[in-house]
Amino acid sequence: MNKHHASKWIKQRSRELGFSRIGIAKAEELTEEKKQLREWLNRGYHGEMSYMENYFEKRTDPTLLVEGTKSIIVLTYNYHNPAPRHPDSYKISQYAYGKDYHWVMKEKLKTLLADIDREIAPTSGRVFVDSAPVMESEWAQRAGVGWQGKNTLIIHPKAGSYFFLGEVLVDIELAYDQPIQDYCGTCRRCIDACPTDAIDENGYLLDGSKCISFSTIEKKGPIPETFEGKMEDWIFGCDICQEVCPWNRFSTPHDEPAFDPHPDLLSLSKEEWQNLSRERFQELFRKSPVKRTKYEGLKRNIEFIAERESTSETF
């Protein structure tokens, strides 16, 4: 099978497995991106995410991460769930509604890799889902599955940005796709809507230490007082920059049962969140990404917002 037929076959098989969009990029060192990453780290924009400093060379050169890599297959998987929430409730990011995406996608990617090995050529490839030093956004752009928006998320003109990214690194040469145009234009809705000013005034640069998602998930210890009055009821993650993005009017609901929320999750009131027990937490978030912040972390986030709401009401 030549590289063009092989690439076509891979894309068709990927769609059968539930992936929305598939692009392929040539594996090579990310020279310009390497400079940008170094500058981002030097500015301290990674906050307490010290793991971003690890494996720097492998992070910017996939041929060092997986020896012999020639092609990077980038795939998107829709998670958009526009189901209405309780009108007076706290918020968690849509991506965390259901089962942990790492496990859902990784199994599908492993199936794809096994199929490539069987149908196209034996390969010593590996699969990745946000769990290794792979610069996903950069490869997504190179593979043409979207452009990096001013909020730094990958956006597709026909699908918005509510999707996960996954990669398959293989040691076979394939037909490579081209990047697509940046359609953000003069729009700055995400920049203006971010309550913590985490997005640079000119866009395309995010100070992770100011991001609500960072403070509610990655942050260890107390949430800084600089976030007071700016959380907008987000207790795990934040979707504000996606909610205001005009391109997300083209987002469609996902069709992955594993991403459906627990039947009670979206109906919880603020009072029920505040009284959340450890047992109830385990029930609601079994196999969920929310487990990452643990019960104590989620309670910390809820209490940070609730205490300040109570104080403001007093005055």
C-alpha positions in Angstrom: 0.0 0.0 0.0 1.6 3.3 -1.0 1.6 6.3 1.4 -1.4 8.0 -0.2 -3.6 4.9 0.0 -2.3 4.2 3.5 -3.1 7.7 4.7 -6.6 7.5 3.3 -7.1 4.1 4.9 -5.9 5.4 8.3 -8.3 8.3 8.2 -11.3 6.1 7.3 -10.5 3.6 10.0 -10.1 6.5 12.5 -13.6 7.8 11.7 -15.0 4.3 12.2 -13.5 4.4 15.7 -15.2 7.6 16.5 -12.6 10.3 15.8 -13.9 13.4 14.1 -10.9 14.8 12.2 -7.6 13.3 11.3 -4.5 14.9 10.0 -0.9 13.7 9.4 2.3 15.7 9.9 5.9 14.9 9.2 7.9 14.1 12.4 10.7 16.6 12.8 12.2 19.0 15.4 10.0 21.9 16.3 12.6 24.6 16.0 10.5 27.8 16.3 8.1 26.2 18.8 11.2 25.2 20.9 12.1 28.9 21.3 8.6 29.8 22.2 8.3 27.1 24.8 11.6 28.1 26.3 10.4 31.7 26.6 7.0 30.6 28.0 8.8 28.6 30.7 11.3 31.4 31.4 8.3 33.8 32.1 7.0 31.3 34.6 3.7 31.0 32.8 3.6 27.3 33.7 3.0 28.1 37.4 3.4 25.0 39.5 3.2 22.7 36.4 6.9 21.9 36.8 6.5 18.8 34.6 6.4 21.2 31.6 10.1 21.7 32.1 10.9 18.0 31.9 12.1 16.2 28.8 12.5 19.5 27.0 14.4 18.0 24.0 12.0 15.1 23.6 9.1 17.4 23.9 10.3 19.4 21.0 11.6 16.6 18.9 9.4 13.5 18.6 12.1 11.5 16.9 13.9 11.6 20.3 10.7 10.6 22.1 10.0 7.5 19.9 13.1 6.5 17.9 12.5 6.2 14.2 9.3 8.2 14.1 8.5 9.5 10.6 4.9 10.5 10.9 2.5 11.9 13.5 -1.2 11.1 13.1 -3.3 13.7 15.0 -6.9 12.9 15.8 -9.7 14.9 17.4 -12.5 13.4 19.6 -15.6 15.4 20.3 -16.7 15.9 23.9 -19.2 18.8 23.6 -22.2 18.4 26.0 -24.5 21.4 25.9 -27.0 19.8 28.4 -28.4 22.6 30.7 -27.1 22.8 34.3 -29.0 23.7 37.5 -29.6 27.5 37.2 -28.0 28.1 40.6 -25.0 25.8 40.7 -21.2 25.6 40.5 -19.6 24.7 37.3 -17.1 22.1 36.0 -15.6 22.0 32.5 -17.6 19.9 30.0 -14.6 17.7 29.4 -14.9 16.4 32.9 -18.5 15.4 32.8 -18.0 11.7 32.1 -15.3 9.1 32.1 -11.7 10.1 31.9 -10.9 10.8 28.3 -7.4 9.4 28.7 -8.7 5.9 29.0 -11.5 6.2 26.4 -9.2 7.6 23.7 -6.1 5.5 24.5 -8.0 2.3 23.9 -9.2 3.5 20.5 -5.7 4.7 19.5 -4.2 1.4 20.5 -6.8 -0.3 18.3 -5.9 2.0 15.4 -2.2 1.3 15.9 -2.8 -2.4 15.9 -4.9 -2.1 12.7 -2.1 -0.1 11.0 0.4 -2.8 12.0 -1.8 -5.5 10.5 -3.1 -3.8 7.4 -0.4 -1.4 6.3 3.0 -2.3 7.7 4.6 -3.5 11.0 5.4 -0.5 13.1 7.0 0.2 16.4 4.7 3.2 17.0 3.2 4.6 20.2 0.0 6.4 21.2 -0.4 9.5 23.3 -3.3 11.3 25.0 -2.1 14.4 27.0 0.1 12.1 29.1 3.6 12.5 27.7 6.0 15.3 26.5 4.1 15.8 23.2 3.3 19.3 22.0 -0.2 18.4 21.0 -1.4 21.9 19.8 1.7 22.4 17.6 1.2 19.0 15.9 -2.5 19.6 15.5 -1.7 22.8 13.7 0.9 21.2 11.5 -1.5 18.3 10.7 -4.2 20.7 9.7 -6.9 19.6 12.2 -7.3 23.3 13.3 -5.5 26.5 14.1 -4.4 27.7 17.5 -6.8 30.4 18.5 -6.1 33.5 20.6 -7.2 31.5 23.6 -4.4 29.0 22.7 -6.9 26.2 22.0 -7.1 24.4 18.7 -10.2 25.5 16.7 -11.7 24.0 13.6 -14.0 26.2 11.4 -16.6 23.5 11.2 -16.4 22.1 14.7 -15.3 24.8 17.2 -13.0 23.7 20.0 -14.8 21.2 22.2 -12.6 18.2 21.4 -9.7 16.2 22.7 -6.5 15.6 20.9 -4.6 12.3 20.5 -1.5 11.3 18.6 -0.1 8.1 17.0 3.6 8.2 16.3 4.7 5.7 13.6 7.9 4.9 11.8 6.4 4.8 8.4 6.2 7.6 5.8 2.7 8.8 5.0 1.1 11.6 3.0 1.2 14.8 5.0 -1.5 17.4 5.4 -1.1 21.2 5.4 -1.9 23.7 8.2 -5.2 25.6 7.8 -5.8 29.3 8.0 -6.2 31.2 11.3 -9.7 32.6 11.3 -9.6 34.5 14.6 -9.2 37.7 12.7 -9.8 40.8 14.9 -12.0 39.0 17.3 -11.0 39.3 20.9 -14.0 37.9 22.8 -11.9 35.3 24.7 -9.4 37.9 25.7 -12.0 40.3 27.0 -14.1 37.5 28.7 -11.3 36.0 30.7 -11.9 37.2 34.3 -8.3 36.7 35.4 -6.6 38.2 32.3 -4.8 35.0 31.8 -4.8 35.5 28.0 -2.3 38.0 26.6 -3.7 41.3 25.4 -2.7 40.2 21.8 -3.9 36.6 22.2 -2.0 33.4 21.4 -0.2 33.4 24.8 -1.6 32.1 28.1 -0.3 32.7 31.6 -1.2 29.3 33.1 -0.6 30.6 36.6 -3.5 33.0 36.1 -5.9 30.5 34.5 -8.9 29.4 36.5 -8.4 25.9 35.2 -4.9 25.9 36.7 -6.0 27.3 40.1 -8.8 24.7 40.4 -6.9 21.6 39.2 -3.1 22.0 39.2 -2.7 24.5 42.1 -1.5 22.9 45.4 -2.4 24.5 48.7 -4.7 27.5 49.0 -6.1 29.4 46.0 -4.3 32.8 45.8 -6.4 35.8 46.9 -5.8 37.3 43.5 -8.6 35.0 42.3 -11.1 36.4 44.7 -14.3 37.5 43.0 -13.0 36.2 39.6 -13.9 32.5 39.7 -17.4 32.9 38.3 -18.5 29.7 40.0 -16.0 27.4 38.3 -14.9 24.7 40.7 -13.1 22.4 38.3 -11.6 23.8 35.1 -13.1 26.7 33.1 -14.9 26.9 29.7 -15.3 30.7 29.5 -13.0 31.2 26.6 -14.8 28.5 24.7 -18.3 29.6 25.6 -17.7 33.1 24.1 -15.8 31.8 21.0 -18.0 32.4 17.9 -16.7 29.3 16.2 -18.3 27.1 18.8 -21.7 27.8 17.3 -20.7 25.0 15.0 -20.0 22.6 17.8 -22.3 19.6 17.9 -23.1 17.3 20.8 -20.8 14.3 21.2 -22.1 10.7 20.6 -19.7 9.0 23.1 -21.7 7.3 25.9 -18.6 7.3 28.1 -18.7 11.1 28.2 -22.3 11.3 29.5 -22.4 12.8 33.0 -23.7 11.0 36.0 -27.5 11.5 36.0 -27.4 13.7 39.1 -24.3 15.8 38.2 -25.9 18.7 36.3 -28.9 19.0 38.7 -26.8 19.7 41.9 -27.5 23.1 43.5 -24.9 25.2 45.2 -26.1 24.0 48.6 -25.7 20.3 47.6 -22.2 21.0 46.3 -21.3 22.7 49.6 -22.6 19.6 51.5 -20.9 17.1 49.2 -19.7 14.1 51.1 -16.7 12.0 50.3 -19.0 9.1 49.5 -21.1 11.2 47.2 -17.9 12.5 45.5 -16.8 8.9 44.8 -20.2 8.1 43.4 -20.5 11.2 41.1 -16.9 11.1 39.8 -16.0 7.4 39.5 -13.4 7.2 36.7 -13.8 10.9 36.1 -11.1 13.5 35.4 -12.3 15.3 38.5 -10.6 12.7 40.5 -7.4 14.5 39.6 -8.1 17.2 42.1 -9.3 14.7 44.7 -12.1 15.3 47.2 -10.1 17.7 49.3 -9.2 19.8 46.2 -12.8 20.1 45.0 -14.0 21.1 48.5 -11.2 23.7 48.7 -12.5 25.2 45.4 -16.1 25.2 46.5 -15.3 26.8 49.9 -13.1 29.5 48.3 -16.0 30.7 46.2 -18.7 30.1 48.9 -16.9 32.0 51.6 -16.4 35.0 49.4 -20.0 35.0 48.3 -21.0 34.9 51.9 -18.7 37.8 52.7 -20.0 39.9 49.8 -23.6 39.3 50.7 -22.9 40.5 54.3 -21.8 43.8 53.0 
